[in-house]
Amino acid sequence: MRTFAFFCIVGGIGFGVDFLTFFLLSEWVNIHLARLLAFIVAVNSTFLLNSKVTFSQKNANYKLYLLGQTKGFIISFLIFELVLSTLSIPYTVYIAFVLGSGAGLLFNYFYAKFFVFKSESTNLNSHR
C-alpha cells in the first residue's frame, strides 16, 4: 500500500507537469499535439521520481517504463477523445484531460510495479 501511495504522489506531480505543459502548449499548437508533447515531458519526470522514490530502483528499465506509460497514454488519449466528442460544455478539453489521466492511473501503476520495477518491489514485499 505504501508503494501505491508514493506512486499516486508521484503521479500527482506528473499530472501537474502534464497538465501545465498541456495548458501552455495548447495556446500555440493543436490540442492533440499539445497532449502528446505534454505526455513526453510528464513521462520523463515520473520515471525519474518513480525510480528514485516510489520503487527505489537504480537500474530501472526506461524503455520498458516508456512502453508501459505509452500504453497508459493510449488509454488516456482514447478517453480524452471520447469526452471531447460527446461533451459540449465549457472547459470540455480540461474535463477530458482529467478523466483521461485518471483512466490511465491504475494501468500505469500495475504495469510499473509488475513489469518495470518488479525485482525491487518483490524485494520490498519479502522484508515484511
C-alpha positions as CSV (number, residue, x, y, z in Angstrom):
1,M,0.0,0.0,0.0
2,R,2.9,2.3,0.7
3,T,4.2,1.8,-2.8
4,F,0.8,2.7,-4.3
5,A,0.6,5.8,-2.1
6,F,4.0,7.0,-3.3
7,F,3.0,6.1,-6.9
8,C,-0.1,8.3,-6.5
9,I,2.0,11.2,-5.1
10,V,4.5,10.9,-8.0
11,G,1.5,10.6,-10.3
12,G,0.0,13.8,-8.9
13,I,3.3,15.6,-9.6
14,G,3.4,14.1,-13.0
15,F,-0.2,15.1,-13.6
16,G,0.7,18.7,-12.6
17,V,3.6,18.6,-15.1
18,D,1.4,17.0,-17.8
19,F,-1.5,19.5,-17.3
20,L,0.7,22.6,-17.0
21,T,2.6,21.6,-20.1
22,F,-0.6,20.8,-22.0
23,F,-2.2,24.1,-20.9
24,L,0.8,26.2,-22.0
25,L,1.3,24.3,-25.3
26,S,-2.4,24.3,-26.2
27,E,-2.1,28.1,-26.6
28,W,0.3,27.7,-29.5
29,V,-0.3,24.3,-31.1
30,N,-3.2,21.9,-31.8
31,I,-4.6,20.3,-28.6
32,H,-3.7,16.8,-29.9
33,L,0.0,17.7,-30.4
34,A,-0.1,19.6,-27.1
35,R,-1.4,16.4,-25.4
36,L,1.4,14.3,-26.9
37,L,4.2,16.7,-26.1
38,A,2.9,17.1,-22.5
39,F,2.9,13.3,-22.1
40,I,6.6,13.2,-23.2
41,V,7.6,15.8,-20.6
42,A,5.5,14.1,-17.9
43,V,6.7,10.6,-18.5
44,N,10.3,11.6,-18.1
45,S,9.6,13.4,-14.8
46,T,7.6,10.5,-13.4
47,F,10.3,7.9,-14.5
48,L,12.9,9.9,-12.5
49,L,10.7,10.2,-9.4
50,N,9.3,6.6,-9.5
51,S,12.8,5.1,-10.0
52,K,14.2,7.1,-7.1
53,V,11.3,7.5,-4.7
54,T,8.5,5.0,-5.3
55,F,10.4,1.9,-6.2
56,S,13.9,2.9,-5.1
57,Q,15.5,1.2,-8.0
58,K,18.7,2.4,-9.5
59,N,18.7,0.2,-12.6
60,A,15.2,0.7,-13.8
61,N,14.5,-0.1,-17.4
62,Y,13.5,3.2,-19.1
63,K,12.4,1.6,-22.3
64,L,10.1,-0.8,-20.5
65,Y,8.7,2.1,-18.4
66,L,8.1,4.2,-21.6
67,L,6.4,1.2,-23.2
68,G,4.0,0.8,-20.3
69,Q,3.4,4.5,-19.9
70,T,2.7,4.7,-23.7
71,K,0.0,2.0,-23.3
72,G,-1.4,4.0,-20.4
73,F,-1.3,7.2,-22.6
74,I,-3.3,5.4,-25.3
75,I,-6.0,4.6,-22.7
76,S,-5.9,8.2,-21.5
77,F,-6.0,9.6,-25.0
78,L,-8.9,7.4,-26.0
79,I,-10.9,8.7,-23.0
80,F,-9.8,12.2,-23.9
81,E,-11.1,11.9,-27.4
82,L,-14.3,10.2,-26.3
83,V,-15.1,13.0,-23.8
84,L,-14.2,15.6,-26.4
85,S,-16.6,14.1,-28.9
86,T,-19.5,13.6,-26.5
87,L,-19.5,16.7,-24.3
88,S,-20.0,20.3,-25.4
89,I,-19.9,22.3,-22.3
90,P,-17.4,25.0,-21.1
91,Y,-14.0,23.6,-20.3
92,T,-14.6,20.3,-22.0
93,V,-11.0,20.0,-23.1
94,Y,-9.8,20.2,-19.4
95,I,-12.5,17.8,-18.2
96,A,-11.4,15.4,-21.0
97,F,-7.8,15.8,-19.9
98,V,-8.6,15.0,-16.2
99,L,-10.8,12.0,-17.0
100,G,-8.3,10.6,-19.5
101,S,-5.5,10.9,-17.0
102,G,-7.5,9.2,-14.3
103,A,-8.3,6.3,-16.6
104,G,-4.6,5.6,-17.1
105,L,-3.6,5.6,-13.4
106,L,-4.3,2.0,-12.4
107,F,-2.9,0.6,-15.6
108,N,0.3,2.6,-15.2
109,Y,0.7,1.5,-11.6
110,F,0.3,-2.2,-12.2
111,Y,2.5,-2.1,-15.3
112,A,5.2,-0.2,-13.4
113,K,5.0,-2.4,-10.3
114,F,4.9,-5.8,-12.1
115,F,6.9,-5.3,-15.2
116,V,9.3,-2.3,-14.8
117,F,10.2,-2.3,-11.2
118,K,9.3,-5.9,-10.3
119,S,12.6,-7.0,-8.8
120,E,12.7,-4.1,-6.4
121,S,9.0,-4.3,-5.4
122,T,9.4,-8.0,-4.9
123,N,12.3,-7.3,-2.5
124,L,10.3,-4.8,-0.6
125,N,7.5,-7.3,0.0
126,S,9.9,-10.0,1.1
127,H,11.2,-7.9,4.0
128,R,7.8,-7.8,5.7
